[in-house]
Amino acid sequence: GKKIYIYRFPGGSKSKNLSQNVFNEIKTYFNQSSVTYYDWNIDSTDSTSLTITSDEIVNNTIKQLININNCNVTILMHDSDTKQNTIDALPTIINILKEMNYDFGTISSSEPIQFR
């Protein structure tokens, strides 16, 4: 019963499971309904394995961060009961971002990263 205004496609908007025709229909609906979809420009890689360590998540995230030429950063991370290492990595990632002078805000206040 709640109206959504922000959406993330499972697997991203370029998911191989999402045909261009279906994507176009969804995008038309989103535009008519004032819904913005967001993708990401950094993948924490926390979904690659259930055994990925918090150090690996931090290193993989920072490695991508160093190579990005965009001050608008959206990091893909997952939240579930199997993602304790993601939770453990987050304070370190936040501290590094702060040291790099990144500002933090809500996703709705930023320009959306969109794959297509």
PyMOL commands that set and color helices and strands:
alter all, ss='L'
color gray80, all
select helices_A, chain A and resi 20-33+54-66+84-99+107-109
alter helices_A, ss='H'
color red, helices_A
select strands_A, chain A and resi 6-7+36-37+42-43+75-76
alter strands_A, ss='S'
color yellow, strands_A
deselect
rebuild
show_as cartoon
